[in-house]
Amino acid sequence: MPRLCHAGPIAIGPGRPLAIIAGPCVIESRQMGLEIGTAVRDACRAAGLSYIFKASFDKANRSSVASPRGPGLERGLEWISSIARELGVPSTTDIHSPEQAEPAALAVDILQIPAFLCRQTDLLFAAGKAAATHKRAVNVKKGQFLSPGEMAGPHRKLAEAGCTNTMSTERGTFFGYGRLVNDFLGLGDLIDLKGKGVDGPPPVCFDCTHSTQLPGAGEQTGGRPDRAPLLARAAVAAGVHAIFLECHPSPDRALSDASTMLPLDGVPALLSQLASIRASLKVLG
């Protein structure tokens, strides 16, 4: 049975409420982040779900060097941490280099390892060491090029750095060119992850918005956000412990991932559906 992952006062895993990790892709302003976080927090409270505010201070893997990247480390972390404090919820952000691990661990509750970087030893070790020092968690997104079983490797590296407070996130697997697929047999394998150095399977989150990406669609990645609710419902029915989604008041104007983000005003209805599906499983987790 998967173990628990602790993010501030929230425990993610078997027997605990479904956790929602949600927010904008990149933090565009403190005011907008607070608007998004307040709406999702209130919807989670109404549905009986746990909430973790998510935003990025820097998008280091944009399709073009001309694409907006965000406010940067110092200002971005200050905005994210202050929003989370005002909302009264934990927070998470992604890091892209080892030197970002320590300052991020001082500001947020979960360090996120991007999918493309999930095998980078120096990044994982720095994240694991910082998380262990400051009693934080690490969420590793499964690379689009990895099998579920290969995710034991990143978690082993984190454990070797002193951190076992971890979780995995599924976000689709490459299928040829320009398409991601979601393998629900593999999702089950990820939930039951075994491997050397893995002390009980880490909880599993499902990223329903990035899973709709259409890679290689030009200078900006395409997507099918209309299918994100379908994937989220299926993943909750399959038994995941958390759902990751990105949302925005006006997705078409978002500075990053405009092609995959969900409209903010549609999120409460989706969360209500997910809560109903989770309740219907009878046994949480």
Protein Blocks (a to p, Z undefined) as FASTA:
>chain_A
ZZdddehjbccdehiacddddddfbdfbfklmmmmmmmmmmmmmmnopacdddddfbdfk
bfbfkbcfbjbjklmmmmmmmmmmmnopacddddfbfklmmmmmmmmmbdcddfklmmgm
klmmmmmmmmmmnopaddddddfkbcfklmmmmmmmmmmnopabdcdddebjaehehiac
ddfklmmmmmmogcehiacjadddddfklmmpcghiajbdcddfklmmmmmmmmmmnopa
bdcddddfblmlpcbhklmpccfklmmmmmmmmmmmmmmnopgZZ
